[in-house]
């Protein structure tokens, strides 16, 4: 790897992907508590906040990784 390609790397985009990966982890953890179809469910808590988070993240998270 030469110095020219090393200087062209945008580290801010790398950190966006790191944060998006963490949000994907939280998204999959929330699948136990929202109203979507999933293998295991816990219906003993208020699902409105988790449902909002799941719908918000589910719409925009995958295009970040392209």
mmCIF file of the N, C-alpha and C atoms, coordinates in Angstrom:
data_MODEL
# 
_entry.id   MODEL 
# 
loop_
_atom_site.group_PDB 
_atom_site.id 
_atom_site.type_symbol 
_atom_site.label_atom_id 
_atom_site.label_alt_id 
_atom_site.label_comp_id 
_atom_site.label_asym_id 
_atom_site.label_entity_id 
_atom_site.label_seq_id 
_atom_site.pdbx_PDB_ins_code 
_atom_site.Cartn_x 
_atom_site.Cartn_y 
_atom_site.Cartn_z 
_atom_site.occupancy 
_atom_site.B_iso_or_equiv 
_atom_site.pdbx_formal_charge 
_atom_site.auth_seq_id 
_atom_site.auth_comp_id 
_atom_site.auth_asym_id 
_atom_site.auth_atom_id 
_atom_site.pdbx_PDB_model_num 
ATOM 1   N N  . UNK A 1 1  ? 0.852   -1.176  0.000  1.00 0.00 ? 1  UNK A N  1 
ATOM 2   C CA . UNK A 1 1  ? 0.000   0.000   0.000  1.00 0.00 ? 1  UNK A CA 1 
ATOM 3   C C  . UNK A 1 1  ? 0.893   1.232   0.000  1.00 0.00 ? 1  UNK A C  1 
ATOM 4   N N  . UNK A 1 2  ? 0.714   2.048   -0.961 1.00 0.00 ? 2  UNK A N  1 
ATOM 5   C CA . UNK A 1 2  ? 1.573   3.229   -1.045 1.00 0.00 ? 2  UNK A CA 1 
ATOM 6   C C  . UNK A 1 2  ? 0.967   4.403   -0.288 1.00 0.00 ? 2  UNK A C  1 
ATOM 7   N N  . UNK A 1 3  ? 1.724   5.469   -0.190 1.00 0.00 ? 3  UNK A N  1 
ATOM 8   C CA . UNK A 1 3  ? 1.301   6.627   0.592  1.00 0.00 ? 3  UNK A CA 1 
ATOM 9   C C  . UNK A 1 3  ? 0.111   7.357   -0.022 1.00 0.00 ? 3  UNK A C  1 
ATOM 10  N N  . UNK A 1 4  ? -0.026  7.317   -1.343 1.00 0.00 ? 4  UNK A N  1 
ATOM 11  C CA . UNK A 1 4  ? -1.127  8.025   -1.987 1.00 0.00 ? 4  UNK A CA 1 
ATOM 12  C C  . UNK A 1 4  ? -2.464  7.390   -1.599 1.00 0.00 ? 4  UNK A C  1 
ATOM 13  N N  . UNK A 1 5  ? -2.571  6.074   -1.669 1.00 0.00 ? 5  UNK A N  1 
ATOM 14  C CA . UNK A 1 5  ? -3.833  5.428   -1.312 1.00 0.00 ? 5  UNK A CA 1 
ATOM 15  C C  . UNK A 1 5  ? -4.102  5.516   0.186  1.00 0.00 ? 5  UNK A C  1 
ATOM 16  N N  . UNK A 1 6  ? -3.073  5.563   0.995  1.00 0.00 ? 6  UNK A N  1 
ATOM 17  C CA . UNK A 1 6  ? -3.265  5.706   2.436  1.00 0.00 ? 6  UNK A CA 1 
ATOM 18  C C  . UNK A 1 6  ? -3.833  7.082   2.776  1.00 0.00 ? 6  UNK A C  1 
ATOM 19  N N  . UNK A 1 7  ? -3.424  8.115   2.045  1.00 0.00 ? 7  UNK A N  1 
ATOM 20  C CA . UNK A 1 7  ? -3.921  9.466   2.309  1.00 0.00 ? 7  UNK A CA 1 
ATOM 21  C C  . UNK A 1 7  ? -5.348  9.659   1.808  1.00 0.00 ? 7  UNK A C  1 
ATOM 22  N N  . UNK A 1 8  ? -5.810  8.843   0.856  1.00 0.00 ? 8  UNK A N  1 
ATOM 23  C CA . UNK A 1 8  ? -7.146  8.994   0.311  1.00 0.00 ? 8  UNK A CA 1 
ATOM 24  C C  . UNK A 1 8  ? -8.215  8.325   1.178  1.00 0.00 ? 8  UNK A C  1 
ATOM 25  N N  . UNK A 1 9  ? -7.824  7.524   2.114  1.00 0.00 ? 9  UNK A N  1 
ATOM 26  C CA . UNK A 1 9  ? -8.803  6.829   2.961  1.00 0.00 ? 9  UNK A CA 1 
ATOM 27  C C  . UNK A 1 9  ? -9.525  7.830   3.851  1.00 0.00 ? 9  UNK A C  1 
ATOM 28  N N  . UNK A 1 10 ? -10.843 7.685   3.927  1.00 0.00 ? 10 UNK A N  1 
ATOM 29  C CA . UNK A 1 10 ? -11.655 8.588   4.741  1.00 0.00 ? 10 UNK A CA 1 
ATOM 30  C C  . UNK A 1 10 ? -12.050 7.851   6.016  1.00 0.00 ? 10 UNK A C  1 
ATOM 31  N N  . UNK A 1 11 ? -11.417 8.221   7.101  1.00 0.00 ? 11 UNK A N  1 
ATOM 32  C CA . UNK A 1 11 ? -11.642 7.537   8.364  1.00 0.00 ? 11 UNK A CA 1 
ATOM 33  C C  . UNK A 1 11 ? -13.011 7.835   8.955  1.00 0.00 ? 11 UNK A C  1 
ATOM 34  N N  . UNK A 1 12 ? -13.588 8.961   8.601  1.00 0.00 ? 12 UNK A N  1 
ATOM 35  C CA . UNK A 1 12 ? -14.931 9.252   9.101  1.00 0.00 ? 12 UNK A CA 1 
ATOM 36  C C  . UNK A 1 12 ? -15.949 8.255   8.571  1.00 0.00 ? 12 UNK A C  1 
ATOM 37  N N  . UNK A 1 13 ? -15.776 7.799   7.334  1.00 0.00 ? 13 UNK A N  1 
ATOM 38  C CA . UNK A 1 13 ? -16.678 6.784   6.794  1.00 0.00 ? 13 UNK A CA 1 
ATOM 39  C C  . UNK A 1 13 ? -16.484 5.440   7.488  1.00 0.00 ? 13 UNK A C  1 
ATOM 40  N N  . UNK A 1 14 ? -15.266 5.140   7.882  1.00 0.00 ? 14 UNK A N  1 
ATOM 41  C CA . UNK A 1 14 ? -15.016 3.916   8.647  1.00 0.00 ? 14 UNK A CA 1 
ATOM 42  C C  . UNK A 1 14 ? -15.742 3.955   9.982  1.00 0.00 ? 14 UNK A C  1 
ATOM 43  N N  . UNK A 1 15 ? -15.727 5.098   10.644 1.00 0.00 ? 15 UNK A N  1 
ATOM 44  C CA . UNK A 1 15 ? -16.395 5.212   11.938 1.00 0.00 ? 15 UNK A CA 1 
ATOM 45  C C  . UNK A 1 15 ? -17.911 5.174   11.802 1.00 0.00 ? 15 UNK A C  1 
ATOM 46  N N  . UNK A 1 16 ? -18.425 5.666   10.691 1.00 0.00 ? 16 UNK A N  1 
ATOM 47  C CA . UNK A 1 16 ? -19.867 5.549   10.447 1.00 0.00 ? 16 UNK A CA 1 
ATOM 48  C C  . UNK A 1 16 ? -20.255 4.083   10.336 1.00 0.00 ? 16 UNK A C  1 
ATOM 49  N N  . UNK A 1 17 ? -19.432 3.290   9.668  1.00 0.00 ? 17 UNK A N  1 
ATOM 50  C CA . UNK A 1 17 ? -19.716 1.858   9.555  1.00 0.00 ? 17 UNK A CA 1 
ATOM 51  C C  . UNK A 1 17 ? -19.573 1.144   10.895 1.00 0.00 ? 17 UNK A C  1 
ATOM 52  N N  . UNK A 1 18 ? -18.643 1.576   11.718 1.00 0.00 ? 18 UNK A N  1 
ATOM 53  C CA . UNK A 1 18 ? -18.499 0.978   13.052 1.00 0.00 ? 18 UNK A CA 1 
ATOM 54  C C  . UNK A 1 18 ? -19.752 1.269   13.880 1.00 0.00 ? 18 UNK A C  1 
ATOM 55  N N  . UNK A 1 19 ? -20.212 2.505   13.868 1.00 0.00 ? 19 UNK A N  1 
ATOM 56  C CA . UNK A 1 19 ? -21.423 2.857   14.608 1.00 0.00 ? 19 UNK A CA 1 
ATOM 57  C C  . UNK A 1 19 ? -22.653 2.146   14.038 1.00 0.00 ? 19 UNK A C  1 
ATOM 58  N N  . UNK A 1 20 ? -22.712 2.014   12.719 1.00 0.00 ? 20 UNK A N  1 
ATOM 59  C CA . UNK A 1 20 ? -23.837 1.305   12.099 1.00 0.00 ? 20 UNK A CA 1 
ATOM 60  C C  . UNK A 1 20 ? -23.836 -0.164  12.491 1.00 0.00 ? 20 UNK A C  1 
ATOM 61  N N  . UNK A 1 21 ? -22.677 -0.772  12.623 1.00 0.00 ? 21 UNK A N  1 
ATOM 62  C CA . UNK A 1 21 ? -22.596 -2.164  13.064 1.00 0.00 ? 21 UNK A CA 1 
ATOM 63  C C  . UNK A 1 21 ? -23.120 -2.301  14.483 1.00 0.00 ? 21 UNK A C  1 
ATOM 64  N N  . UNK A 1 22 ? -22.800 -1.368  15.352 1.00 0.00 ? 22 UNK A N  1 
ATOM 65  C CA . UNK A 1 22 ? -23.322 -1.388  16.712 1.00 0.00 ? 22 UNK A CA 1 
ATOM 66  C C  . UNK A 1 22 ? -24.842 -1.213  16.718 1.00 0.00 ? 22 UNK A C  1 
ATOM 67  N N  . UNK A 1 23 ? -25.356 -0.353  15.841 1.00 0.00 ? 23 UNK A N  1 
ATOM 68  C CA . UNK A 1 23 ? -26.802 -0.150  15.753 1.00 0.00 ? 23 UNK A CA 1 
ATOM 69  C C  . UNK A 1 23 ? -27.487 -1.406  15.218 1.00 0.00 ? 23 UNK A C  1 
ATOM 70  N N  . UNK A 1 24 ? -26.853 -2.116  14.297 1.00 0.00 ? 24 UNK A N  1 
ATOM 71  C CA . UNK A 1 24 ? -27.405 -3.392  13.818 1.00 0.00 ? 24 UNK A CA 1 
ATOM 72  C C  . UNK A 1 24 ? -27.479 -4.387  14.965 1.00 0.00 ? 24 UNK A C  1 
ATOM 73  N N  . UNK A 1 25 ? -26.483 -4.402  15.829 1.00 0.00 ? 25 UNK A N  1 
ATOM 74  C CA . UNK A 1 25 ? -26.518 -5.270  17.008 1.00 0.00 ? 25 UNK A CA 1 
ATOM 75  C C  . UNK A 1 25 ? -27.714 -4.919  17.895 1.00 0.00 ? 25 UNK A C  1 
ATOM 76  N N  . UNK A 1 26 ? -27.923 -3.631  18.157 1.00 0.00 ? 26 UNK A N  1 
ATOM 77  C CA . UNK A 1 26 ? -29.061 -3.207  18.966 1.00 0.00 ? 26 UNK A CA 1 
ATOM 78  C C  . UNK A 1 26 ? -30.384 -3.528  18.280 1.00 0.00 ? 26 UNK A C  1 
ATOM 79  N N  . UNK A 1 27 ? -30.409 -3.398  16.964 1.00 0.00 ? 27 UNK A N  1 
ATOM 80  C CA . UNK A 1 27 ? -31.623 -3.718  16.203 1.00 0.00 ? 27 UNK A CA 1 
ATOM 81  C C  . UNK A 1 27 ? -31.995 -5.185  16.381 1.00 0.00 ? 27 UNK A C  1 
ATOM 82  N N  . UNK A 1 28 ? -31.023 -6.065  16.256 1.00 0.00 ? 28 UNK A N  1 
ATOM 83  C CA . UNK A 1 28 ? -31.317 -7.482  16.406 1.00 0.00 ? 28 UNK A CA 1 
ATOM 84  C C  . UNK A 1 28 ? -31.664 -7.842  17.855 1.00 0.00 ? 28 UNK A C  1 
ATOM 85  N N  . UNK A 1 29 ? -31.110 -7.150  18.802 1.00 0.00 ? 29 UNK A N  1 
ATOM 86  C CA . UNK A 1 29 ? -31.520 -7.361  20.192 1.00 0.00 ? 29 UNK A CA 1 
ATOM 87  C C  . UNK A 1 29 ? -32.958 -6.906  20.419 1.00 0.00 ? 29 UNK A C  1 
ATOM 88  N N  . UNK A 1 30 ? -33.384 -5.866  19.721 1.00 0.00 ? 30 UNK A N  1 
ATOM 89  C CA . UNK A 1 30 ? -34.750 -5.367  19.889 1.00 0.00 ? 30 UNK A CA 1 
ATOM 90  C C  . UNK A 1 30 ? -35.785 -6.273  19.250 1.00 0.00 ? 30 UNK A C  1 
ATOM 91  N N  . UNK A 1 31 ? -35.370 -7.184  18.396 1.00 0.00 ? 31 UNK A N  1 
ATOM 92  C CA . UNK A 1 31 ? -36.330 -8.068  17.735 1.00 0.00 ? 31 UNK A CA 1 
ATOM 93  C C  . UNK A 1 31 ? -37.053 -8.977  18.722 1.00 0.00 ? 31 UNK A C  1 
ATOM 94  N N  . UNK A 1 32 ? -36.494 -9.203  19.886 1.00 0.00 ? 32 UNK A N  1 
ATOM 95  C CA . UNK A 1 32 ? -37.157 -10.015 20.899 1.00 0.00 ? 32 UNK A CA 1 
ATOM 96  C C  . UNK A 1 32 ? -38.354 -9.289  21.509 1.00 0.00 ? 32 UNK A C  1 
ATOM 97  N N  . UNK A 1 33 ? -38.393 -7.975  21.412 1.00 0.00 ? 33 UNK A N  1 
ATOM 98  C CA . UNK A 1 33 ? -39.383 -7.186  22.136 1.00 0.00 ? 33 UNK A CA 1 
ATOM 99  C C  . UNK A 1 33 ? -40.380 -6.442  21.259 1.00 0.00 ? 33 UNK A C  1 
ATOM 100 N N  . UNK A 1 34 ? -40.182 -6.366  19.946 1.00 0.00 ? 34 UNK A N  1 
ATOM 101 C CA . UNK A 1 34 ? -41.136 -5.652  19.101 1.00 0.00 ? 34 UNK A CA 1 
ATOM 102 C C  . UNK A 1 34 ? -42.220 -6.611  18.605 1.00 0.00 ? 34 UNK A C  1 
ATOM 103 N N  . UNK A 1 35 ? -43.098 -6.114  17.743 1.00 0.00 ? 35 UNK A N  1 
ATOM 104 C CA . UNK A 1 35 ? -44.229 -6.931  17.291 1.00 0.00 ? 35 UNK A CA 1 
ATOM 105 C C  . UNK A 1 35 ? -43.952 -7.687  16.002 1.00 0.00 ? 35 UNK A C  1 
ATOM 106 N N  . UNK A 1 36 ? -42.746 -7.628  15.468 1.00 0.00 ? 36 UNK A N  1 
ATOM 107 C CA . UNK A 1 36 ? -42.418 -8.349  14.239 1.00 0.00 ? 36 UNK A CA 1 
ATOM 108 C C  . UNK A 1 36 ? -42.342 -9.848  14.518 1.00 0.00 ? 36 UNK A C  1 
ATOM 109 N N  . UNK A 1 37 ? -42.446 -10.633 13.465 1.00 0.00 ? 37 UNK A N  1 
ATOM 110 C CA . UNK A 1 37 ? -42.305 -12.081 13.625 1.00 0.00 ? 37 UNK A CA 1 
ATOM 111 C C  . UNK A 1 37 ? -40.833 -12.411 13.899 1.00 0.00 ? 37 UNK A C  1 
ATOM 112 N N  . UNK A 1 38 ? -40.584 -13.153 14.961 1.00 0.00 ? 38 UNK A N  1 
ATOM 113 C CA . UNK A 1 38 ? -39.231 -13.525 15.377 1.00 0.00 ? 38 UNK A CA 1 
ATOM 114 C C  . UNK A 1 38 ? -39.317 -14.850 16.105 1.00 0.00 ? 38 UNK A C  1 
ATOM 115 N N  . UNK A 1 39 ? -38.223 -15.518 16.288 1.00 0.00 ? 39 UNK A N  1 
ATOM 116 C CA . UNK A 1 39 ? -38.214 -16.858 16.864 1.00 0.00 ? 39 UNK A CA 1 
ATOM 117 C C  . UNK A 1 39 ? -38.674 -16.893 18.320 1.00 0.00 ? 39 UNK A C  1 
ATOM 118 N N  . UNK A 1 40 ? -38.199 -15.963 19.102 1.00 0.00 ? 40 UNK A N  1 
ATOM 119 C CA . UNK A 1 40 ? -38.506 -15.903 20.531 1.00 0.00 ? 40 UNK A CA 1 
ATOM 120 C C  . UNK A 1 40 ? -39.072 -14.522 20.822 1.00 0.00 ? 40 UNK A C  1 
ATOM 121 N N  . UNK A 1 41 ? -40.106 -14.440 21.628 1.00 0.00 ? 41 UNK A N  1 
ATOM 122 C CA . UNK A 1 41 ? -40.723 -13.152 21.933 1.00 0.00 ? 41 UNK A CA 1 
ATOM 123 C C  . UNK A 1 41 ? -40.847 -12.953 23.437 1.00 0.00 ? 41 UNK A C  1 
ATOM 124 N N  . UNK A 1 42 ? -40.810 -11.682 23.856 1.00 0.00 ? 42 UNK A N  1 
ATOM 125 C CA . UNK A 1 42 ? -41.074 -11.274 25.230 1.00 0.00 ? 42 UNK A CA 1 
ATOM 126 C C  . UNK A 1 42 ? -42.120 -10.176 25.151 1.00 0.00 ? 42 UNK A C  1 
ATOM 127 N N  . UNK A 1 43 ? -43.348 -10.486 25.501 1.00 0.00 ? 43 UNK A N  1 
ATOM 128 C CA . UNK A 1 43 ? -44.442 -9.532  25.370 1.00 0.00 ? 43 UNK A CA 1 
ATOM 129 C C  . UNK A 1 43 ? -44.801 -8.862  26.688 1.00 0.00 ? 43 UNK A C  1 
ATOM 130 N N  . UNK A 1 44 ? -43.928 -8.876  27.662 1.00 0.00 ? 44 UNK A N  1 
ATOM 131 C CA . UNK A 1 44 ? -44.250 -8.338  28.978 1.00 0.00 ? 44 UNK A CA 1 
ATOM 132 C C  . UNK A 1 44 ? -43.867 -6.875  29.159 1.00 0.00 ? 44 UNK A C  1 
ATOM 133 N N  . UNK A 1 45 ? -43.342 -6.215  28.142 1.00 0.00 ? 45 UNK A N  1 
ATOM 134 C CA . UNK A 1 45 ? -42.919 -4.819  28.284 1.00 0.00 ? 45 UNK A CA 1 
ATOM 135 C C  . UNK A 1 45 ? -43.688 -3.946  27.299 1.00 0.00 ? 45 UNK A C  1 
ATOM 136 N N  . UNK A 1 46 ? -43.586 -2.635  27.473 1.00 0.00 ? 46 UNK A N  1 
ATOM 137 C CA . UNK A 1 46 ? -44.184 -1.688  26.547 1.00 0.00 ? 46 UNK A CA 1 
ATOM 138 C C  . UNK A 1 46 ? -43.381 -1.700  25.248 1.00 0.00 ? 46 UNK A C  1 
ATOM 139 N N  . UNK A 1 47 ? -44.033 -1.988  24.145 1.00 0.00 ? 47 UNK A N  1 
ATOM 140 C CA . UNK A 1 47 ? -43.335 -2.188  22.881 1.00 0.00 ? 47 UNK A CA 1 
ATOM 141 C C  . UNK A 1 47 ? -43.291 -0.963  21.984 1.00 0.00 ? 47 UNK A C  1 
ATOM 142 N N  . UNK A 1 48 ? -43.890 0.140   22.377 1.00 0.00 ? 48 UNK A N  1 
ATOM 143 C CA . UNK A 1 48 ? -43.997 1.284   21.473 1.00 0.00 ? 48 UNK A CA 1 
ATOM 144 C C  . UNK A 1 48 ? -42.640 1.907   21.151 1.00 0.00 ? 48 UNK A C  1 
ATOM 145 N N  . UNK A 1 49 ? -41.787 2.096   22.121 1.00 0.00 ? 49 UNK A N  1 
ATOM 146 C CA . UNK A 1 49 ? -40.464 2.686   21.875 1.00 0.00 ? 49 UNK A CA 1 
ATOM 147 C C  . UNK A 1 49 ? -39.596 1.740   21.060 1.00 0.00 ? 49 UNK A C  1 
ATOM 148 N N  . UNK A 1 50 ? -39.649 0.481   21.391 1.00 0.00 ? 50 UNK A N  1 
ATOM 149 C CA . UNK A 1 50 ? -38.847 -0.506  20.659 1.00 0.00 ? 50 UNK A CA 1 
ATOM 150 C C  . UNK A 1 50 ? -39.352 -0.648  19.227 1.00 0.00 ? 50 UNK A C  1 
ATOM 151 N N  . UNK A 1 51 ? -40.655 -0.595  19.050 1.00 0.00 ? 51 UNK A N  1 
ATOM 152 C CA . UNK A 1 51 ? -41.242 -0.659  17.704 1.00 0.00 ? 51 UNK A CA 1 
ATOM 153 C C  . UNK A 1 51 ? -40.785 0.542   16.871 1.00 0.00 ? 51 UNK A C  1 
ATOM 154 N N  . UNK A 1 52 ? -40.782 1.731   17.451 1.00 0.00 ? 52 UNK A N  1 
ATOM 155 C CA . UNK A 1 52 ? -40.326 2.933   16.751 1.00 0.00 ? 52 UNK A CA 1 
ATOM 156 C C  . UNK A 1 52 ? -38.860 2.796   16.352 1.00 0.00 ? 52 UNK A C  1 
ATOM 157 N N  . UNK A 1 53 ? -38.013 2.336   17.283 1.00 0.00 ? 53 UNK A N  1 
ATOM 158 C CA . UNK A 1 53 ? -36.589 2.146   16.987 1.00 0.00 ? 53 UNK A CA 1 
ATOM 159 C C  . UNK A 1 53 ? -36.401 1.142   15.852 1.00 0.00 ? 53 UNK A C  1 
ATOM 160 N N  . UNK A 1 54 ? -37.123 0.033   15.895 1.00 0.00 ? 54 UNK A N  1 
ATOM 161 C CA . UNK A 1 54 ? -36.985 -1.007  14.869 1.00 0.00 ? 54 UNK A CA 1 
ATOM 162 C C  . UNK A 1 54 ? -37.402 -0.506  13.490 1.00 0.00 ? 54 UNK A C  1 
ATOM 163 N N  . UNK A 1 55 ? -38.503 0.224   13.434 1.00 0.00 ? 55 UNK A N  1 
ATOM 164 C CA . UNK A 1 55 ? -38.953 0.756   12.145 1.00 0.00 ? 55 UNK A CA 1 
ATOM 165 C C  . UNK A 1 55 ? -38.009 1.823   11.612 1.00 0.00 ? 55 UNK A C  1 
ATOM 166 N N  . UNK A 1 56 ? -37.492 2.665   12.484 1.00 0.00 ? 56 UNK A N  1 
ATOM 167 C CA . UNK A 1 56 ? -36.568 3.711   12.058 1.00 0.00 ? 56 UNK A CA 1 
ATOM 168 C C  . UNK A 1 56 ? -35.258 3.121   11.531 1.00 0.00 ? 56 UNK A C  1 
ATOM 169 N N  . UNK A 1 57 ? -34.676 2.228   12.289 1.00 0.00 ? 57 UNK A N  1 
ATOM 170 C CA . UNK A 1 57 ? -33.386 1.639   11.910 1.00 0.00 ? 57 UNK A CA 1 
ATOM 171 C C  . UNK A 1 57 ? -33.543 0.706   10.724 1.00 0.00 ? 57 UNK A C  1 
ATOM 172 N N  . UNK A 1 58 ? -34.630 -0.042  10.679 1.00 0.00 ? 58 UNK A N  1 
ATOM 173 C CA . UNK A 1 58 ? -34.827 -1.019  9.606  1.00 0.00 ? 58 UNK A CA 1 
ATOM 174 C C  . UNK A 1 58 ? -34.884 -0.402  8.222  1.00 0.00 ? 58 UNK A C  1 
ATOM 175 N N  . UNK A 1 59 ? -35.251 0.862   8.132  1.00 0.00 ? 59 UNK A N  1 
ATOM 176 C CA . UNK A 1 59 ? -35.372 1.504   6.820  1.00 0.00 ? 59 UNK A CA 1 
ATOM 177 C C  . UNK A 1 59 ? -34.054 2.024   6.254  1.00 0.00 ? 59 UNK A C  1 
ATOM 178 N N  . UNK A 1 60 ? -33.102 2.361   7.088  1.00 0.00 ? 60 UNK A N  1 
ATOM 179 C CA . UNK A 1 60 ? -31.905 3.019   6.555  1.00 0.00 ? 60 UNK A CA 1 
ATOM 180 C C  . UNK A 1 60 ? -30.595 2.316   6.882  1.00 0.00 ? 60 UNK A C  1 
ATOM 181 N N  . UNK A 1 61 ? -30.590 1.260   7.673  1.00 0.00 ? 61 UNK A N  1 
ATOM 182 C CA . UNK A 1 61 ? -29.314 0.723   8.131  1.00 0.00 ? 61 UNK A CA 1 
ATOM 183 C C  . UNK A 1 61 ? -28.551 -0.054  7.045  1.00 0.00 ? 61 UNK A C  1 
ATOM 184 N N  . UNK A 1 62 ? -29.224 -0.836  6.235  1.00 0.00 ? 62 UNK A N  1 
ATOM 185 C CA . UNK A 1 62 ? -28.512 -1.657  5.261  1.00 0.00 ? 62 UNK A CA 1 
ATOM 186 C C  . UNK A 1 62 ? -27.848 -0.848  4.146  1.00 0.00 ? 62 UNK A C  1 
ATOM 187 N N  . UNK A 1 63 ? -28.444 0.226   3.619  1.00 0.00 ? 63 UNK A N  1 
ATOM 188 C CA . UNK A 1 63 ? -27.738 0.999   2.588  1.00 0.00 ? 63 UNK A CA 1 
ATOM 189 C C  . UNK A 1 63 ? -26.411 1.608   3.057  1.00 0.00 ? 63 UNK A C  1 
ATOM 190 N N  . UNK A 1 64 ? -26.213 1.770   4.351  1.00 0.00 ? 64 UNK A N  1 
ATOM 191 C CA . UNK A 1 64 ? -24.947 2.311   4.842  1.00 0.00 ? 64 UNK A CA 1 
ATOM 192 C C  . UNK A 1 64 ? -23.786 1.376   4.509  1.00 0.00 ? 64 UNK A C  1 
ATOM 193 N N  . UNK A 1 65 ? -24.031 0.076   4.485  1.00 0.00 ? 65 UNK A N  1 
ATOM 194 C CA . UNK A 1 65 ? -22.965 -0.901  4.269  1.00 0.00 ? 65 UNK A CA 1 
ATOM 195 C C  . UNK A 1 65 ? -22.627 -1.115  2.798  1.00 0.00 ? 65 UNK A C  1 
ATOM 196 N N  . UNK A 1 66 ? -23.349 -0.506  1.899  1.00 0.00 ? 66 UNK A N  1 
ATOM 197 C CA . UNK A 1 66 ? -23.055 -0.691  0.471  1.00 0.00 ? 66 UNK A CA 1 
ATOM 198 C C  . UNK A 1 66 ? -21.901 0.137   0.011  1.00 0.00 ? 66 UNK A C  1 
# 
